[in-house]
């Protein structure tokens, strides 16, 4: 028998690889060397040994989860959307409170949602940052990202339409690109990448929006946009003279292509899903937010059946309260099925239940969206999203030995997804580049209690400073006594 090879870390357990054939090794291993995956497969084919062996027969080994959409700075107003209208939250406290965040405050605001992501197994996140009243607000977010160790694709969004954006938050194109270049040169490393984008079509002057996209194309970056955004419905026809849909406009101006990812992407015109597929663009589905806001028209099926690359995102903590991608996996399934039922009830065709129907979607599909498909949606599938040789060792290790909702094992992936994932205490390790960032449910370098204390204090300051306290518990049924 040949002598075994050595590696930095050897992980054993049930390996859910998410590779092209979706191999699940019920008794498997992952070998890690210098932050990369050296080998993966069944344990009886393992020819590696290590001084650092993790896992065992009661463990599950998965690729780190990938979140494709959020606004981390919204941590300072987590949950405040509850009981408010769109315009109350956007203009009453979203712009004012995030606009009041300088570099230090932005660090404090973004750290809780970053911790949420990491502590639940997310190793890669996207972020869209579009409040630049303080130019270094984005630096505070990226400092929190860097300190936490999470992998991040940061989009710096330039906004300037005078009808949709308050004065003070508007930037002209030259300023926005110059700041994007500054942030890129300051913060890019092997875990952080920076790109330019805008919120939505009607938040940026049309010619400048196209120029922003050209910057991403020239720099081989992704262009991230909300489409259709709320203001698109309000202003596309009246102010842009465009009677078609948002994606039809993006295609019309030549920017709907492989480097574009669109968030939300609901309420499309007929044929737009097929157009997105034809052009090779990606979609960031945000079913948890759609479900929380009662948007029963959620439909991911039209994208998935048209072979559009989709990933799962959370949106900002103001509407994605728990900031938990496991919840988003379950919400993808429940929101889709509620939407399908709504469309059935609203159609002219009467259907009769026969007992042989299979509801659309399954837990395996949801896990794909949260791992390898999310990596594809962020143009990162060559490095993350699955456990394959040569990829970065971003790994989630779960001890299921005391997880009552993960037994019995026959339907292990369904139990994971519908059970909202493992308990935090069962997450034995979250690894990024082969290094343990979270161990036994605790971040290795960040003080959890201090994060909470700083966040509480910041919100109190911002509520008084911006006059936004009036929106807190605005329509509460409870009697609050100081």
N, C-alpha and C positions, 0 to 999 in steps of 0.2 A: 504494500500500500504506500502510495506516494505521501510525502510529508505535507501536512496542511499549510496553506498560506495564511499569513496573518493580516489583520485589518485593524483599523482604529476602534471600530465598534461593530459588534455583531448583535442583531436583534432577531429574536425568535418569537413565533406566534402564528396566529391565523393572518396571513398576509393577503390583503385585498389590494391588488396591484394597480388596477385601473389601466393596465397596459392595453394595446390594441385588441387583444383577445379576452380582456377582462379576466385574467387568471386570478383565481382565489386559491391560495395554497393553504389548506386546512392545517397543515403542519409545515410551516415554511420559515424562511430566513431572509434577512436583508443584511448584506455586508457593506460597510461604509469605510471609505479611505479618503482622507484629505477633503472632507465635505461633500464627496460625491458617492453615488451608489456604484459599488464595484461588482456586485452580484446579487441576484434575487431568484428565489425558486423554492422547490420542496427541500425539506431539511435533509432528506437522504441523498441529495446531490450537493450538499454544502461541503466544500473543501477549504473552508476558512475557519480560523480560530482567532480569538481576541482576548486580551486582558480585561476588556470592557464588554461584558455580555449582558444584554437587557432582555426583558420579556420572559416568555415561557408559554406553557400550554394554555393558560387562562387569559392570554393577551391577544388583542387585535391590533394589527399594524396597518395603517392607512397612509396614503400621501396626505400632506398638509392641505387643508381646505383653502379654496381660492374665492375671495369675495370681489366681485367685479364692479361694485358701485357703492359709494358712500360719500358723506360730507363730514369729515371727522370733527371739524370745529363746532359742529352743532351739539357736541357733548355738553356745552354750557346751558342748553335748553332742552335737555332730554325730556320727552313726553309732553312738552307744553302744547303740542298740536291738539291734544285731547280737549274737545269742547270749544275749539276756535274755528273760525272760517279761514279759507285760504288767504284772503287779503289781510285778515287780522294777524295771522302768524307771519306772513311774508313781510308785510310793511310795518306791522305793529311791534314785532320783536325779533324776527329773524335778521333783517338788515341792521336794525339798531344794535342788537346785542353782539352779533358777530363783528359788526363794524367797530365796536368799542374794544375789540380784542387786539392788543398789540402783540409783539412777539412772545412775551412772558405769559400773557393771558391765553394766547392761542395754544401754547404748550400745555397749560393746565386744562383747558377745555377739551383738547383732543385726546389726552391720555386715558380717561375712562373708557371711551369706545375702543381705543387701541387695545387696552387690557381685556375688554370683553372679547374681542376677536381672538387674541392669542390664547386666553385661558380656555376657550372653547375649541381650539385646534386650527384656527385660521393662521396660515403662515404667509400668505400673500394677499394684499388688498390693493384695490385701486382707491384713489381719493380725488374728488373734484373740489377745488378751492376757488371761490369767486368773490370773496369780500376783501378788497385791497385798500380800504381806507387807510390802514396801516400797512405799508408795503411789505414789512417783515412779518406780518401775521402768518404767512405761509411758511416762513422760516421757523416759527414756533412749532407749527404742526410737524414739520420735517425733523426738527430736533427731537420731538417726542417719538416719532417713527424710528429715528436712528437710535435713540436710547433704549427703546423697547426691543429692537432687533428684528421687527417684522419686515417682510419684503413689501415694497410699495411702488406702484406706478402712480405718480402724482401728475394730475392735470391742472395747470394754472389757467383759469378761465377768464378771458377778457370780455367785459360787458360794457355797453355804452349807449344803447338805445334810450333816448330821453323819455319815451312813453312807458317803458317797462322797468327802467333802472333809476333809482333815486339819485339826485345830484350828489356828487362826492364819491359815489361808487363807480362812476363812469371813467373809462380809460380809452384813449385813442390807441390805434393799432401800434404805432411806433413805441409807445410807452409800454404796452402790454408785452410785445415781443422782447423789448430790451430787458424787462423784468424777468421774463421767462428764461432768457439767456443767462441772466445773473443767477437765478435760482438753480438752473441746470449746472452751471460751472461751480457753484458753491456746494451743492448737495449730492450730485450724482456719484454713486459708487456701485459696488457689485450687488447691492440690495435695493437701491433707490434709482428710479429713472424719472425724468421730468419731461412733460410735453405741454403744448399749448392747445387750448380749446375755448369753447364758449358754452353758456348754459343751453341756449336754444336759438333757433333761427331768428326770432324776433327780439332777442336780447342784444344783438350786435348788428351794426350796419352791414347790409348785404355784401358790399365790396370788401369790407374789412374781414368779414367772416371767411370769405373765400381766400383772402390773403393769409389768414391764420392757418387754414387748412394747408395752403401751399408750404408754409413753414414746416408743418409736420411731415409733409411728403418729402421735402428736401432733406429733412433730418432723420428720415426713416423712423418716424414716431407715429403713435396712434392719435387719432382725432376723436375726442369724446364729446358727445352732444346729447341733450335731452330732446327726444323727438317722438311724437309731437309734444312740445312743451305747452303748458297752459296758455301762455300768451300767443302761441301760434294760432290757436283757434280764434283768438280775439283780434289779432293784428295782421295775419298773413294776407287776407283778402283786402281789408280796409287800408292798410298802410303799405303793403308790398305789391298789391294788385295781383296776387296769386290765388286763383280759385281752386287749385288742386291741393293735394296732401303734402305734408312735410317731407316725406321721403321722395315724392315726385319732384319737389323743389330742389332737394339735395342732389338728385340725379340730374336735374335740368342744368344746374350750375357746375356739374362735373366733379362733385366731391363724394358721391356715394360709391365707396369702393372698399377694398380689403383693409385699409388702415382706419376705417371709421367704425366706432362702436356707439350704439345708440341706447340710451337708458329709457326704461319704461316701455315705450313703443307699443302702446295700446290704442284702441279706437282708430285703426288704420282704415284708409279707403280700400275698396276692392282692388286686388292686384298688387298692393304695395308689399306684402310679405314676399311674393314671388319676385318682385323687383329687387328687394334687399338680397335675396338669395342669388339672383342673377349677377348682381354687382359684387358679391362676396363680402358684404359688410356683416358685422356682428351685432348682437343684441344683448344688453344687460337686463335680464328679467328681474323685477323687484316685487315678487308676489306677496311678501309679508306686508309691505307698505300698501299695496293695492287692497289687500284684504282688510287691514286695519281701517282704511278709509272707506270701506264698503263699496269698492268699485267692482261690481259683479260681472263686468264685461271682460275681466282678465282672460286672456287667451294666448297661451304659449304654443298650443297645438299647431296653429297655422304656421308658425316659424319652424317648429321641429319637423313637421311633415313636408316643409319646403326646403329642408336641409340647410337652414340658417344656423350658423354657429351661435349658440346661446350659452351664457353663464348666469349664475345667480348673484344678485346684489341685495343690499339691505336698505339703501338710501340713508339719509342722516338720522341720528338718534332722536331728532325731534318727532319723527314719525315711525322709526324703526326702534322702538323703545329698548328692547333687550339687547339689540345688536348681536343677534345669535344666528349664525348661518344654518344651524340645524333646524331652527324654526322656519327659516326660509325654504328649506328642503320640503318640510311638511306643508308649508303654505303653498308651494308650487303645485302640489297634488290637490289639496283641498280647494284652493282658489280656482284651479282649472276645472275641477268637477262641478263646483258651484256655478262657474261661468257657463259650462256646457249645459247644465240644467236650466239656467236662465234663458239661454238661447233657444233651447228646446221649447220651453213654455211660451216664449214670445213668437215662435214661428207659426206659420199657418198650417204646417204639417202636424197632424196629431200622431203621436207615437204611443204604442201600447207595450207595457212591460211584459216580457216573455220569460224572464228568468235566466236567459243565457247571455245577458249583456256583460261585457267586461268594461269597467270604467277606465277612461284614458289615463295613462301614466302609471308608473310604479316606482318603488323605492330605489331600485337600481338606477333608473333613469335620473332620479333626483340627485343621487350621489354622484353620478357622472357630471351633472351640471355644476356641482359644487367642487369638483376636482379637475379632471382633465379637460372638460368642456370649458370651464371657467378660464383655465390656462390658455386654451386656444382663443377664447374671446379676447383675452388681453395680449395676444400675440406672444405668449411665453411658453407654449407647449413643448419647445425643445429643451426647456430647463426644469420645469416644475409641473405638477398636476398628476403625476403617476410615479410608481416605483419601478423605474427601468434603469438599466445599466447606463452610466454616463450622466444621468440627471442629478440635480442637486439633492442632497439628502435632507429634504424638508418632510418630516415624518411625524405622524400622530400615533402615540402608543397608549392603548387603552387596557386597563386591567378590569376585566368583566367578572372577576371571581365573586364580587359582592353586589353586582348590578342585577337586582331582581327583574328589571324590565328588559334585560338582555338575555333572559333564559326562558324557555329552552332555545337551543341553537339552530333549529331547523330553518327558521326564517330570520337569520341574524341581521341581514341588511334592512329588512322591513322593520324589525324591532328597533334598530338604530335610528332610522329615519322617522318613523311614526312615534317613537318614544322621545323625540327631540334630543337625540344623541346621548352620550354618556354624561353622568354626573361629573361636576368639576373635579371632585376628589378622586374619580376613577381615571382621570387623565394623568397617567404616570409621567409622560414626557411629551413635550412639543419641541421638535428639533428643527432648526434652520441651519443649513450648511453643515449638518452633522453635529452641531452644538446644541445642548439642551438649554432652551430658553425658559420653558415652564417645566417644573418638576413637582409631582404630587399635587397638582392643582395650584401651585404658587409660582409666580414669576421669580426668577433667580436674582434679579438685581433691582427691581422696582418695589418700593414700599407700598403695598396695597392700601393700608390705612391712611397714609399721607396723600395718596391720590384722591381718596374720598374726601378727606378734610379740605384739601385745596379746591376741589370741585365745588363743594358746598359753599365755601367762602366766596369763590368767584361769582357764582350765580347770584348770591345776595347782593354783592356789589353792583353787578350789571343790572339787576332788576331796578334798583334805586337810581342808578346813574342814567339809565335810558328811559325811565318812565314805563317800563314794560311790566311792572308788577301787576298792573290792572288786568293783564291777560292770564296771570297765574290763577288757576282754579276759577276762571271766569264764570263758568256755568256749573260750579260744583253743587252737589246735592247735600253736602256735609256742612256742618257748622264748625268753623276752624277757630279755636281759642288760643291766643298767644300765651 
